[in-house]
């Protein structure tokens, strides 16, 4: 699905609901030039990426009390 910034701004809740329900990514355009892509968040991917960043020293683990 493709959407221009103005429409995304005006109907953000609608597009986020659609993304959540269908899983279809949303391509964001500014004056018909693609500038970004919204994709569904996947918890598994986040943790894998977090582990990679920790392992390569690009991120530090939080301090625990």
Order of alpha helices (4+ residues) and beta strands (2+ residues): beta-alpha-alpha-beta-beta-alpha
